[in-house]
Amino acid sequence: MHFFNETEVQDYTINLVVFQAHEDVK
């Protein structure tokens, strides 16, 4: 099982926020 380190969590969170922002723009 893979455990996320802090950097991966931050990248994931940023990607999620960016994706959500793009979705809202449409």
CHARMM-style PDB file with segment names, atoms N, HN, CA, C and O in Angstrom:
ATOM      1  N   MET     1       0.844  -1.202   0.000  1.00  0.00      PROA
ATOM      2  CA  MET     1       0.000   0.000   0.000  1.00  0.00      PROA
ATOM      3  C   MET     1       0.875   1.246   0.000  1.00  0.00      PROA
ATOM      4  O   MET     1       1.901   1.314   0.678  1.00  0.00      PROA
ATOM      5  N   HSD     2       0.443   2.220  -0.773  1.00  0.00      PROA
ATOM      6  HN  HSD     2      -0.390   2.166  -1.324  1.00  0.00      PROA
ATOM      7  CA  HSD     2       1.229   3.452  -0.896  1.00  0.00      PROA
ATOM      8  C   HSD     2       0.711   4.507   0.076  1.00  0.00      PROA
ATOM      9  O   HSD     2      -0.483   4.805   0.131  1.00  0.00      PROA
ATOM     10  N   PHE     3       1.651   5.061   0.841  1.00  0.00      PROA
ATOM     11  HN  PHE     3       2.620   4.818   0.796  1.00  0.00      PROA
ATOM     12  CA  PHE     3       1.285   6.163   1.735  1.00  0.00      PROA
ATOM     13  C   PHE     3       1.781   7.467   1.125  1.00  0.00      PROA
ATOM     14  O   PHE     3       2.921   7.555   0.669  1.00  0.00      PROA
ATOM     15  N   PHE     4       0.932   8.459   1.119  1.00  0.00      PROA
ATOM     16  HN  PHE     4       0.006   8.387   1.488  1.00  0.00      PROA
ATOM     17  CA  PHE     4       1.316   9.748   0.561  1.00  0.00      PROA
ATOM     18  C   PHE     4       2.239  10.491   1.505  1.00  0.00      PROA
ATOM     19  O   PHE     4       2.006  10.536   2.713  1.00  0.00      PROA
ATOM     20  N   ASN     5       3.285  11.072   0.946  1.00  0.00      PROA
ATOM     21  HN  ASN     5       3.474  11.035  -0.035  1.00  0.00      PROA
ATOM     22  CA  ASN     5       4.089  11.986   1.755  1.00  0.00      PROA
ATOM     23  C   ASN     5       3.518  13.394   1.598  1.00  0.00      PROA
ATOM     24  O   ASN     5       2.629  13.615   0.777  1.00  0.00      PROA
ATOM     25  N   GLU     6       4.020  14.336   2.374  1.00  0.00      PROA
ATOM     26  HN  GLU     6       4.743  14.157   3.041  1.00  0.00      PROA
ATOM     27  CA  GLU     6       3.417  15.680   2.392  1.00  0.00      PROA
ATOM     28  C   GLU     6       3.443  16.355   1.034  1.00  0.00      PROA
ATOM     29  O   GLU     6       2.488  17.033   0.654  1.00  0.00      PROA
ATOM     30  N   THR     7       4.540  16.170   0.295  1.00  0.00      PROA
ATOM     31  HN  THR     7       5.315  15.618   0.603  1.00  0.00      PROA
ATOM     32  CA  THR     7       4.637  16.817  -1.021  1.00  0.00      PROA
ATOM     33  C   THR     7       3.563  16.296  -1.956  1.00  0.00      PROA
ATOM     34  O   THR     7       2.929  17.067  -2.676  1.00  0.00      PROA
ATOM     35  N   GLU     8       3.360  14.988  -1.943  1.00  0.00      PROA
ATOM     36  HN  GLU     8       3.875  14.362  -1.358  1.00  0.00      PROA
ATOM     37  CA  GLU     8       2.339  14.403  -2.804  1.00  0.00      PROA
ATOM     38  C   GLU     8       0.955  14.898  -2.416  1.00  0.00      PROA
ATOM     39  O   GLU     8       0.121  15.172  -3.279  1.00  0.00      PROA
ATOM     40  N   VAL     9       0.716  15.010  -1.127  1.00  0.00      PROA
ATOM     41  HN  VAL     9       1.393  14.788  -0.426  1.00  0.00      PROA
ATOM     42  CA  VAL     9      -0.589  15.495  -0.656  1.00  0.00      PROA
ATOM     43  C   VAL     9      -0.808  16.930  -1.127  1.00  0.00      PROA
ATOM     44  O   VAL     9      -1.896  17.282  -1.582  1.00  0.00      PROA
ATOM     45  N   GLN    10       0.234  17.754  -1.014  1.00  0.00      PROA
ATOM     46  HN  GLN    10       1.118  17.468  -0.644  1.00  0.00      PROA
ATOM     47  CA  GLN    10       0.109  19.148  -1.447  1.00  0.00      PROA
ATOM     48  C   GLN    10      -0.155  19.220  -2.952  1.00  0.00      PROA
ATOM     49  O   GLN    10      -1.019  19.975  -3.398  1.00  0.00      PROA
ATOM     50  N   ASP    11       0.593  18.427  -3.735  1.00  0.00      PROA
ATOM     51  HN  ASP    11       1.295  17.813  -3.372  1.00  0.00      PROA
ATOM     52  CA  ASP    11       0.389  18.417  -5.185  1.00  0.00      PROA
ATOM     53  C   ASP    11      -1.030  17.988  -5.524  1.00  0.00      PROA
ATOM     54  O   ASP    11      -1.681  18.575  -6.388  1.00  0.00      PROA
ATOM     55  N   TYR    12      -1.500  16.951  -4.829  1.00  0.00      PROA
ATOM     56  HN  TYR    12      -0.971  16.474  -4.127  1.00  0.00      PROA
ATOM     57  CA  TYR    12      -2.850  16.441  -5.075  1.00  0.00      PROA
ATOM     58  C   TYR    12      -3.888  17.511  -4.758  1.00  0.00      PROA
ATOM     59  O   TYR    12      -4.834  17.721  -5.517  1.00  0.00      PROA
ATOM     60  N   THR    13      -3.693  18.188  -3.617  1.00  0.00      PROA
ATOM     61  HN  THR    13      -2.924  18.017  -3.001  1.00  0.00      PROA
ATOM     62  CA  THR    13      -4.647  19.218  -3.201  1.00  0.00      PROA
ATOM     63  C   THR    13      -4.656  20.374  -4.196  1.00  0.00      PROA
ATOM     64  O   THR    13      -5.719  20.869  -4.573  1.00  0.00      PROA
ATOM     65  N   ILE    14      -3.462  20.802  -4.619  1.00  0.00      PROA
ATOM     66  HN  ILE    14      -2.599  20.401  -4.312  1.00  0.00      PROA
ATOM     67  CA  ILE    14      -3.364  21.908  -5.584  1.00  0.00      PROA
ATOM     68  C   ILE    14      -4.046  21.513  -6.892  1.00  0.00      PROA
ATOM     69  O   ILE    14      -4.805  22.297  -7.463  1.00  0.00      PROA
ATOM     70  N   ASN    15      -3.775  20.302  -7.360  1.00  0.00      PROA
ATOM     71  HN  ASN    15      -3.159  19.665  -6.896  1.00  0.00      PROA
ATOM     72  CA  ASN    15      -4.400  19.849  -8.603  1.00  0.00      PROA
ATOM     73  C   ASN    15      -5.910  19.822  -8.483  1.00  0.00      PROA
ATOM     74  O   ASN    15      -6.620  20.171  -9.427  1.00  0.00      PROA
ATOM     75  N   LEU    16      -6.400  19.412  -7.332  1.00  0.00      PROA
ATOM     76  HN  LEU    16      -5.824  19.130  -6.565  1.00  0.00      PROA
ATOM     77  CA  LEU    16      -7.840  19.336  -7.098  1.00  0.00      PROA
ATOM     78  C   LEU    16      -8.448  20.738  -7.144  1.00  0.00      PROA
ATOM     79  O   LEU    16      -9.489  20.951  -7.765  1.00  0.00      PROA
ATOM     80  N   VAL    17      -7.787  21.694  -6.480  1.00  0.00      PROA
ATOM     81  HN  VAL    17      -6.942  21.521  -5.975  1.00  0.00      PROA
ATOM     82  CA  VAL    17      -8.277  23.073  -6.453  1.00  0.00      PROA
ATOM     83  C   VAL    17      -8.242  23.677  -7.853  1.00  0.00      PROA
ATOM     84  O   VAL    17      -9.195  24.335  -8.270  1.00  0.00      PROA
ATOM     85  N   VAL    18      -7.151  23.457  -8.575  1.00  0.00      PROA
ATOM     86  HN  VAL    18      -6.377  22.923  -8.236  1.00  0.00      PROA
ATOM     87  CA  VAL    18      -7.030  23.992  -9.935  1.00  0.00      PROA
ATOM     88  C   VAL    18      -8.099  23.393 -10.839  1.00  0.00      PROA
ATOM     89  O   VAL    18      -8.738  24.102 -11.616  1.00  0.00      PROA
ATOM     90  N   PHE    19      -8.286  22.082 -10.731  1.00  0.00      PROA
ATOM     91  HN  PHE    19      -7.766  21.505 -10.100  1.00  0.00      PROA
ATOM     92  CA  PHE    19      -9.302  21.405 -11.540  1.00  0.00      PROA
ATOM     93  C   PHE    19     -10.680  21.980 -11.235  1.00  0.00      PROA
ATOM     94  O   PHE    19     -11.457  22.253 -12.149  1.00  0.00      PROA
ATOM     95  N   GLN    20     -10.982  22.162  -9.957  1.00  0.00      PROA
ATOM     96  HN  GLN    20     -10.351  21.940  -9.215  1.00  0.00      PROA
ATOM     97  CA  GLN    20     -12.277  22.689  -9.545  1.00  0.00      PROA
ATOM     98  C   GLN    20     -12.469  24.104 -10.087  1.00  0.00      PROA
ATOM     99  O   GLN    20     -13.557  24.463 -10.537  1.00  0.00      PROA
ATOM    100  N   ALA    21     -11.404  24.899 -10.039  1.00  0.00      PROA
ATOM    101  HN  ALA    21     -10.521  24.607  -9.673  1.00  0.00      PROA
ATOM    102  CA  ALA    21     -11.468  26.271 -10.541  1.00  0.00      PROA
ATOM    103  C   ALA    21     -11.775  26.268 -12.039  1.00  0.00      PROA
ATOM    104  O   ALA    21     -12.585  27.066 -12.510  1.00  0.00      PROA
ATOM    105  N   HSD    22     -11.129  25.372 -12.783  1.00  0.00      PROA
ATOM    106  HN  HSD    22     -10.472  24.723 -12.400  1.00  0.00      PROA
ATOM    107  CA  HSD    22     -11.388  25.286 -14.219  1.00  0.00      PROA
ATOM    108  C   HSD    22     -12.821  24.849 -14.487  1.00  0.00      PROA
ATOM    109  O   HSD    22     -13.459  25.343 -15.417  1.00  0.00      PROA
ATOM    110  N   GLU    23     -13.323  23.935 -13.684  1.00  0.00      PROA
ATOM    111  HN  GLU    23     -12.804  23.534 -12.929  1.00  0.00      PROA
ATOM    112  CA  GLU    23     -14.695  23.474 -13.854  1.00  0.00      PROA
ATOM    113  C   GLU    23     -15.680  24.622 -13.618  1.00  0.00      PROA
ATOM    114  O   GLU    23     -16.687  24.740 -14.316  1.00  0.00      PROA
ATOM    115  N   ASP    24     -15.383  25.457 -12.638  1.00  0.00      PROA
ATOM    116  HN  ASP    24     -14.565  25.362 -12.070  1.00  0.00      PROA
ATOM    117  CA  ASP    24     -16.269  26.577 -12.321  1.00  0.00      PROA
ATOM    118  C   ASP    24     -16.293  27.610 -13.447  1.00  0.00      PROA
ATOM    119  O   ASP    24     -17.301  28.288 -13.653  1.00  0.00      PROA
ATOM    120  N   VAL    25     -15.187  27.727 -14.170  1.00  0.00      PROA
ATOM    121  HN  VAL    25     -14.369  27.177 -14.003  1.00  0.00      PROA
ATOM    122  CA  VAL    25     -15.085  28.736 -15.236  1.00  0.00      PROA
ATOM    123  C   VAL    25     -16.001  28.404 -16.400  1.00  0.00      PROA
ATOM    124  O   VAL    25     -16.547  29.307 -17.033  1.00  0.00      PROA
ATOM    125  N   LYS    26     -16.178  27.113 -16.695  1.00  0.00      PROA
ATOM    126  HN  LYS    26     -15.735  26.379 -16.181  1.00  0.00      PROA
ATOM    127  CA  LYS    26     -16.985  26.698 -17.844  1.00  0.00      PROA
ATOM    128  C   LYS    26     -18.400  27.274 -17.798  1.00  0.00      PROA
ATOM    129  OT1 LYS    26     -19.201  27.016 -18.696  1.00  0.00      PROA
TER     130      LYS     26
END
